[in-house]
Amino acid sequence: MEDRVVELETRLAFQEDAIHSLNKTVATQQRRIESLTQVLESLQKRMQAFSPSPLHGGEEEPPPPRRTIDLIGLRVGP
């Protein structure tokens, strides 16, 4: 009977240590998540502050017209 009590006490001590270690890990990860969230929010604000370049109207320029080449007659055209 005493061996069983010792075994249970040993298991309990191990579980308490594991729980303590996991709690520390979770707390560390939570701090890291909060830090990364602040960085992300800061970057989002910085991106919103950018305005389009005055040289660029915000719209994409259409591509140049396609041209075909007739190699036999040396004709260039659309």
N, C-alpha and C positions, 0 to 999 in steps of 0.2 A: 504494500500500500504506500509506503514511504517513497519507494522508487517512482511510483506513478505521480505523486505530488511534486517531486523534484523535476520530473519530465515536464509536467504542466507548467511549473514555475519557469523552467528554461524556455519553453515555447512562448510563454507570455512575455518574458524579457526580450526575446528575439523579435516578437511582433511589435512590442513597444518601440524598439530601436528602429525597425523598418518603418513604422508610422512616422516617427520623428524625422527620419531621413527623407521620406516622401513629402512631408510637410515643408521641409526646407527647400526641396526641389521645386515644389509648386509655388512657394513664395518667390523664389528666384525667377522662375519663369514668368510669374505675374508682373514682377517689376520690369522684366525685359519687354514684355508685351506692352506695358504702359509707356515705356520709353520709345518703342518703335511706333506706337500710335501717335505720340507727340511729334516724332520726326515726320510721319506720313502727313499729319495735319499741317505741319509747317510747309512741307513741299507742295501740298495742294494749294495753300494760300499763295505761295510764290508763283505757281503755275497760273493761277487766276489773275495775278497781277500783270502778267505779260500781256502786252497788246500787240496786235499784228504789226508787222513792219510797214512803215509808210511807203516803201517801195513795192510792197505786195498788197494788193487790194483784198486779200483774204480769200479770193477765188482762185481756183487753179486755172492756169493758162491752157487753152486747148492745144493738143499736139499739132505739129505742122502737118499740112496736107500730105497724104500719101502719093507718091509718084511711082508710076510703073515705067519700066524701060523695055522698049521693044528692041531687042538686040539685033534682030534681022534688019529692020528698017531704020535703026538708030533714032527712033522717035521717043521723046520723053513727054509724058503727060499723065493726067490723073486717071 
